[in-house]
Amino acid sequence: MVPECRIVSIGALAAHNLWNESSPVRAGHMTTSLVEADGLRMIVDPSLPPESLLPRLAERSSCSPNAVSHVFLTSLIPETMRGLEAFPEADWLAFETELLAARSAANSALEHESQHPEDGGAEHLQRLLAKLDRIQPAEDALARGVDLFPLPGVTIGTCGILLAQPRRTLLIAGDAVPTAEHLAEAQVLPNCVDHERAQESFKEAIEIADVIIPGRDNLLLNS
């Protein structure tokens, strides 16, 4: 089966730096996609809450939530994980580098909160760690023609999904390529953890992909 991808929900930046927005003016969320290949039905970045995401999935696909076999997160920021609970039977996956970094950061934050219980953040961190413990490292190849494509820089382990199709290569890029404007201007997000690596990843993305599904926009043809 040739791997196919369908956008379930188009994302948005809370503050679009190339629209001269310096503070949030909308709810930020990621573009959510459905990838189907041999033995694989995978949701990428379930960013909307389940009560919003599941109706979108029903509008865009005949795939029921119980039929989703895997969920992949291009990064482990709060905006990618809001809808995870909509797919309790699926395997939750992320790039190992990103997963280890997220677990380490959450454990460090929880240790700090345990020393300062007056801040009241421990419960939230415990819920986050429970999610992170459920997420497993993804294999390099998820199905025939469906491969991980590391794109570090926006976060330590940002990772896309590369789909090999007969006449084109499609890349689900996450925030490594956030919007049409960022693609046109060859720019990355301003809040990257490593701006130089993010620029290198951006360059790799546009060199390999004929079609890009960005982190916060609709499908883009790469000219």
Secondary structure, 3 states (H helix, E strand, C coil): CCCEEEEEECCECCCCHHHCCCCCCCCCECCEEEEEECCEEEEECCCCCHHHHHHHHHHHCCCCHHHCCEEEECCCCHHHHCCHHHCCCCEEEECHHHHHHHHHHHHHHHHHHHHCHHHCCHHHHHHHHHHHHHCEECCCEEECCEEEEECCCCCCCCEEEEEEECCEEEEEEECCCCCHHHHHHCCCCCCCCCHHHHHHHHHHHHHHCCEEEECCCCCEECC
